[in-house]
Amino acid sequence: MKPGARPATMRDVAAAGTIKALVLLRIRAQRERLEAISPAPAAAVAQPSDTAGQAPGASAPNVFPRSMIMRTLIEHPAAAGAILATGLALGPRRLLQWSRWLLPLMLWRR
């Protein structure tokens, strides 16, 4: 078997006699199982989504970024810059004071 080639069967694994070949075989089998469950994950990413007018996170495709905060920051770079500039202007001490006051209020609303 050539270096870098994927083993096709258990016979190839036995011929190679290495643990690496066995691991590659298991990885290949798992990939085939996952592809059978979800046939075209790469095509779904390449296709434009039908959810362009919806709110971020609402039935959006499962691609980067997954977090709602990161999607919002990417979609609104001016607001993200304003928040960053405000944080830098206030300084770490005042930010900690405000967070000690705001965090319990935010968790209470949950």
mmCIF file of the C-alpha atoms, coordinates in Angstrom:
data_MODEL
# 
_entry.id   MODEL 
# 
loop_
_atom_site.group_PDB 
_atom_site.id 
_atom_site.type_symbol 
_atom_site.label_atom_id 
_atom_site.label_alt_id 
_atom_site.label_comp_id 
_atom_site.label_asym_id 
_atom_site.label_entity_id 
_atom_site.label_seq_id 
_atom_site.pdbx_PDB_ins_code 
_atom_site.Cartn_x 
_atom_site.Cartn_y 
_atom_site.Cartn_z 
_atom_site.occupancy 
_atom_site.B_iso_or_equiv 
_atom_site.pdbx_formal_charge 
_atom_site.auth_seq_id 
_atom_site.auth_comp_id 
_atom_site.auth_asym_id 
_atom_site.auth_atom_id 
_atom_site.pdbx_PDB_model_num 
ATOM 1   C CA . MET A 1 1   ? 0.000   0.000  0.000  1.00 0.00 ? 1   MET A CA 1 
ATOM 2   C CA . LYS A 1 2   ? 1.341   3.462  -0.920 1.00 0.00 ? 2   LYS A CA 1 
ATOM 3   C CA . PRO A 1 3   ? 2.033   6.009  1.823  1.00 0.00 ? 3   PRO A CA 1 
ATOM 4   C CA . GLY A 1 4   ? -0.991  8.253  2.290  1.00 0.00 ? 4   GLY A CA 1 
ATOM 5   C CA . ALA A 1 5   ? -3.364  5.857  0.508  1.00 0.00 ? 5   ALA A CA 1 
ATOM 6   C CA . ARG A 1 6   ? -6.502  4.799  2.320  1.00 0.00 ? 6   ARG A CA 1 
ATOM 7   C CA . PRO A 1 7   ? -6.942  1.092  3.025  1.00 0.00 ? 7   PRO A CA 1 
ATOM 8   C CA . ALA A 1 8   ? -9.972  -0.319 1.258  1.00 0.00 ? 8   ALA A CA 1 
ATOM 9   C CA . THR A 1 9   ? -10.533 -3.578 3.118  1.00 0.00 ? 9   THR A CA 1 
ATOM 10  C CA . MET A 1 10  ? -9.434  -5.561 6.147  1.00 0.00 ? 10  MET A CA 1 
ATOM 11  C CA . ARG A 1 11  ? -7.159  -7.525 3.796  1.00 0.00 ? 11  ARG A CA 1 
ATOM 12  C CA . ASP A 1 12  ? -5.201  -4.323 3.117  1.00 0.00 ? 12  ASP A CA 1 
ATOM 13  C CA . VAL A 1 13  ? -4.952  -3.723 6.841  1.00 0.00 ? 13  VAL A CA 1 
ATOM 14  C CA . ALA A 1 14  ? -3.694  -7.263 7.432  1.00 0.00 ? 14  ALA A CA 1 
ATOM 15  C CA . ALA A 1 15  ? -1.180  -6.872 4.608  1.00 0.00 ? 15  ALA A CA 1 
ATOM 16  C CA . ALA A 1 16  ? 0.086   -3.589 5.964  1.00 0.00 ? 16  ALA A CA 1 
ATOM 17  C CA . GLY A 1 17  ? 0.071   -4.908 9.525  1.00 0.00 ? 17  GLY A CA 1 
ATOM 18  C CA . THR A 1 18  ? 0.084   -1.476 11.110 1.00 0.00 ? 18  THR A CA 1 
ATOM 19  C CA . ILE A 1 19  ? -2.108  0.225  13.642 1.00 0.00 ? 19  ILE A CA 1 
ATOM 20  C CA . LYS A 1 20  ? -2.096  3.330  11.449 1.00 0.00 ? 20  LYS A CA 1 
ATOM 21  C CA . ALA A 1 21  ? -3.772  1.402  8.636  1.00 0.00 ? 21  ALA A CA 1 
ATOM 22  C CA . LEU A 1 22  ? -6.437  0.118  11.022 1.00 0.00 ? 22  LEU A CA 1 
ATOM 23  C CA . VAL A 1 23  ? -7.106  3.641  12.276 1.00 0.00 ? 23  VAL A CA 1 
ATOM 24  C CA . LEU A 1 24  ? -7.369  4.930  8.709  1.00 0.00 ? 24  LEU A CA 1 
ATOM 25  C CA . LEU A 1 25  ? -9.855  2.191  7.909  1.00 0.00 ? 25  LEU A CA 1 
ATOM 26  C CA . ARG A 1 26  ? -11.996 3.111  10.910 1.00 0.00 ? 26  ARG A CA 1 
ATOM 27  C CA . ILE A 1 27  ? -11.866 6.802  9.946  1.00 0.00 ? 27  ILE A CA 1 
ATOM 28  C CA . ARG A 1 28  ? -12.936 5.980  6.394  1.00 0.00 ? 28  ARG A CA 1 
ATOM 29  C CA . ALA A 1 29  ? -15.842 3.836  7.632  1.00 0.00 ? 29  ALA A CA 1 
ATOM 30  C CA . GLN A 1 30  ? -16.968 6.614  9.959  1.00 0.00 ? 30  GLN A CA 1 
ATOM 31  C CA . ARG A 1 31  ? -16.810 9.186  7.150  1.00 0.00 ? 31  ARG A CA 1 
ATOM 32  C CA . GLU A 1 32  ? -18.962 6.944  4.960  1.00 0.00 ? 32  GLU A CA 1 
ATOM 33  C CA . ARG A 1 33  ? -21.514 6.563  7.765  1.00 0.00 ? 33  ARG A CA 1 
ATOM 34  C CA . LEU A 1 34  ? -21.628 10.325 8.294  1.00 0.00 ? 34  LEU A CA 1 
ATOM 35  C CA . GLU A 1 35  ? -21.951 10.997 4.570  1.00 0.00 ? 35  GLU A CA 1 
ATOM 36  C CA . ALA A 1 36  ? -24.868 8.558  4.434  1.00 0.00 ? 36  ALA A CA 1 
ATOM 37  C CA . ILE A 1 37  ? -26.605 10.531 7.188  1.00 0.00 ? 37  ILE A CA 1 
ATOM 38  C CA . SER A 1 38  ? -25.813 13.968 5.772  1.00 0.00 ? 38  SER A CA 1 
ATOM 39  C CA . PRO A 1 39  ? -25.058 13.569 2.054  1.00 0.00 ? 39  PRO A CA 1 
ATOM 40  C CA . ALA A 1 40  ? -23.955 17.107 1.121  1.00 0.00 ? 40  ALA A CA 1 
ATOM 41  C CA . PRO A 1 41  ? -22.617 19.257 3.957  1.00 0.00 ? 41  PRO A CA 1 
ATOM 42  C CA . ALA A 1 42  ? -20.131 21.067 1.700  1.00 0.00 ? 42  ALA A CA 1 
ATOM 43  C CA . ALA A 1 43  ? -22.818 21.841 -0.881 1.00 0.00 ? 43  ALA A CA 1 
ATOM 44  C CA . ALA A 1 44  ? -25.037 23.365 1.812  1.00 0.00 ? 44  ALA A CA 1 
ATOM 45  C CA . VAL A 1 45  ? -22.241 25.721 2.838  1.00 0.00 ? 45  VAL A CA 1 
ATOM 46  C CA . ALA A 1 46  ? -21.475 26.732 -0.757 1.00 0.00 ? 46  ALA A CA 1 
ATOM 47  C CA . GLN A 1 47  ? -25.124 27.414 -1.621 1.00 0.00 ? 47  GLN A CA 1 
ATOM 48  C CA . PRO A 1 48  ? -26.601 30.797 -0.633 1.00 0.00 ? 48  PRO A CA 1 
ATOM 49  C CA . SER A 1 49  ? -29.150 30.368 2.123  1.00 0.00 ? 49  SER A CA 1 
ATOM 50  C CA . ASP A 1 50  ? -32.826 31.181 1.866  1.00 0.00 ? 50  ASP A CA 1 
ATOM 51  C CA . THR A 1 51  ? -32.735 32.767 5.319  1.00 0.00 ? 51  THR A CA 1 
ATOM 52  C CA . ALA A 1 52  ? -30.953 35.983 4.275  1.00 0.00 ? 52  ALA A CA 1 
ATOM 53  C CA . GLY A 1 53  ? -33.741 38.283 5.534  1.00 0.00 ? 53  GLY A CA 1 
ATOM 54  C CA . GLN A 1 54  ? -34.248 36.518 8.853  1.00 0.00 ? 54  GLN A CA 1 
ATOM 55  C CA . ALA A 1 55  ? -32.781 37.372 12.220 1.00 0.00 ? 55  ALA A CA 1 
ATOM 56  C CA . PRO A 1 56  ? -29.352 35.873 12.890 1.00 0.00 ? 56  PRO A CA 1 
ATOM 57  C CA . GLY A 1 57  ? -29.593 32.420 14.393 1.00 0.00 ? 57  GLY A CA 1 
ATOM 58  C CA . ALA A 1 58  ? -33.135 31.780 13.129 1.00 0.00 ? 58  ALA A CA 1 
ATOM 59  C CA . SER A 1 59  ? -32.875 28.659 10.967 1.00 0.00 ? 59  SER A CA 1 
ATOM 60  C CA . ALA A 1 60  ? -29.454 29.751 9.777  1.00 0.00 ? 60  ALA A CA 1 
ATOM 61  C CA . PRO A 1 61  ? -27.163 27.175 8.194  1.00 0.00 ? 61  PRO A CA 1 
ATOM 62  C CA . ASN A 1 62  ? -24.826 25.403 10.569 1.00 0.00 ? 62  ASN A CA 1 
ATOM 63  C CA . VAL A 1 63  ? -21.625 27.272 9.632  1.00 0.00 ? 63  VAL A CA 1 
ATOM 64  C CA . PHE A 1 64  ? -19.140 29.566 11.338 1.00 0.00 ? 64  PHE A CA 1 
ATOM 65  C CA . PRO A 1 65  ? -19.780 31.478 13.486 1.00 0.00 ? 65  PRO A CA 1 
ATOM 66  C CA . ARG A 1 66  ? -22.162 29.444 15.581 1.00 0.00 ? 66  ARG A CA 1 
ATOM 67  C CA . SER A 1 67  ? -22.525 31.841 18.493 1.00 0.00 ? 67  SER A CA 1 
ATOM 68  C CA . MET A 1 68  ? -25.177 34.521 18.334 1.00 0.00 ? 68  MET A CA 1 
ATOM 69  C CA . ILE A 1 69  ? -22.775 37.125 19.736 1.00 0.00 ? 69  ILE A CA 1 
ATOM 70  C CA . MET A 1 70  ? -20.161 36.514 17.029 1.00 0.00 ? 70  MET A CA 1 
ATOM 71  C CA . ARG A 1 71  ? -22.787 36.636 14.263 1.00 0.00 ? 71  ARG A CA 1 
ATOM 72  C CA . THR A 1 72  ? -24.077 39.947 15.599 1.00 0.00 ? 72  THR A CA 1 
ATOM 73  C CA . LEU A 1 73  ? -20.570 41.406 15.830 1.00 0.00 ? 73  LEU A CA 1 
ATOM 74  C CA . ILE A 1 74  ? -19.785 40.337 12.262 1.00 0.00 ? 74  ILE A CA 1 
ATOM 75  C CA . GLU A 1 75  ? -23.066 41.695 10.903 1.00 0.00 ? 75  GLU A CA 1 
ATOM 76  C CA . HIS A 1 76  ? -22.713 45.027 12.741 1.00 0.00 ? 76  HIS A CA 1 
ATOM 77  C CA . PRO A 1 77  ? -19.028 46.002 12.741 1.00 0.00 ? 77  PRO A CA 1 
ATOM 78  C CA . ALA A 1 78  ? -19.726 49.674 13.569 1.00 0.00 ? 78  ALA A CA 1 
ATOM 79  C CA . ALA A 1 79  ? -21.613 48.731 16.724 1.00 0.00 ? 79  ALA A CA 1 
ATOM 80  C CA . ALA A 1 80  ? -18.850 46.304 17.694 1.00 0.00 ? 80  ALA A CA 1 
ATOM 81  C CA . GLY A 1 81  ? -16.279 49.053 17.233 1.00 0.00 ? 81  GLY A CA 1 
ATOM 82  C CA . ALA A 1 82  ? -18.334 51.470 19.322 1.00 0.00 ? 82  ALA A CA 1 
ATOM 83  C CA . ILE A 1 83  ? -18.612 48.917 22.142 1.00 0.00 ? 83  ILE A CA 1 
ATOM 84  C CA . LEU A 1 84  ? -14.871 48.256 22.010 1.00 0.00 ? 84  LEU A CA 1 
ATOM 85  C CA . ALA A 1 85  ? -14.047 51.984 22.026 1.00 0.00 ? 85  ALA A CA 1 
ATOM 86  C CA . THR A 1 86  ? -16.378 52.555 24.979 1.00 0.00 ? 86  THR A CA 1 
ATOM 87  C CA . GLY A 1 87  ? -14.736 49.733 26.890 1.00 0.00 ? 87  GLY A CA 1 
ATOM 88  C CA . LEU A 1 88  ? -11.277 51.116 26.204 1.00 0.00 ? 88  LEU A CA 1 
ATOM 89  C CA . ALA A 1 89  ? -12.327 54.644 27.189 1.00 0.00 ? 89  ALA A CA 1 
ATOM 90  C CA . LEU A 1 90  ? -13.860 53.511 30.470 1.00 0.00 ? 90  LEU A CA 1 
ATOM 91  C CA . GLY A 1 91  ? -10.915 51.419 31.550 1.00 0.00 ? 91  GLY A CA 1 
ATOM 92  C CA . PRO A 1 92  ? -10.754 48.078 33.337 1.00 0.00 ? 92  PRO A CA 1 
ATOM 93  C CA . ARG A 1 93  ? -11.620 49.329 36.823 1.00 0.00 ? 93  ARG A CA 1 
ATOM 94  C CA . ARG A 1 94  ? -14.869 51.010 35.810 1.00 0.00 ? 94  ARG A CA 1 
ATOM 95  C CA . LEU A 1 95  ? -15.822 48.074 33.564 1.00 0.00 ? 95  LEU A CA 1 
ATOM 96  C CA . LEU A 1 96  ? -15.438 45.699 36.504 1.00 0.00 ? 96  LEU A CA 1 
ATOM 97  C CA . GLN A 1 97  ? -17.546 47.986 38.705 1.00 0.00 ? 97  GLN A CA 1 
ATOM 98  C CA . TRP A 1 98  ? -20.308 48.104 36.115 1.00 0.00 ? 98  TRP A CA 1 
ATOM 99  C CA . SER A 1 99  ? -20.170 44.367 35.481 1.00 0.00 ? 99  SER A CA 1 
ATOM 100 C CA . ARG A 1 100 ? -20.516 43.654 39.220 1.00 0.00 ? 100 ARG A CA 1 
ATOM 101 C CA . TRP A 1 101 ? -23.670 45.753 39.139 1.00 0.00 ? 101 TRP A CA 1 
ATOM 102 C CA . LEU A 1 102 ? -25.116 44.592 35.793 1.00 0.00 ? 102 LEU A CA 1 
ATOM 103 C CA . LEU A 1 103 ? -24.365 40.871 35.913 1.00 0.00 ? 103 LEU A CA 1 
ATOM 104 C CA . PRO A 1 104 ? -26.809 40.069 38.767 1.00 0.00 ? 104 PRO A CA 1 
ATOM 105 C CA . LEU A 1 105 ? -29.515 42.078 36.992 1.00 0.00 ? 105 LEU A CA 1 
ATOM 106 C CA . MET A 1 106 ? -28.975 40.175 33.741 1.00 0.00 ? 106 MET A CA 1 
ATOM 107 C CA . LEU A 1 107 ? -28.970 36.800 35.458 1.00 0.00 ? 107 LEU A CA 1 
ATOM 108 C CA . TRP A 1 108 ? -32.102 37.697 37.442 1.00 0.00 ? 108 TRP A CA 1 
ATOM 109 C CA . ARG A 1 109 ? -34.069 38.293 34.201 1.00 0.00 ? 109 ARG A CA 1 
ATOM 110 C CA . ARG A 1 110 ? -33.180 34.828 33.035 1.00 0.00 ? 110 ARG A CA 1 
# 
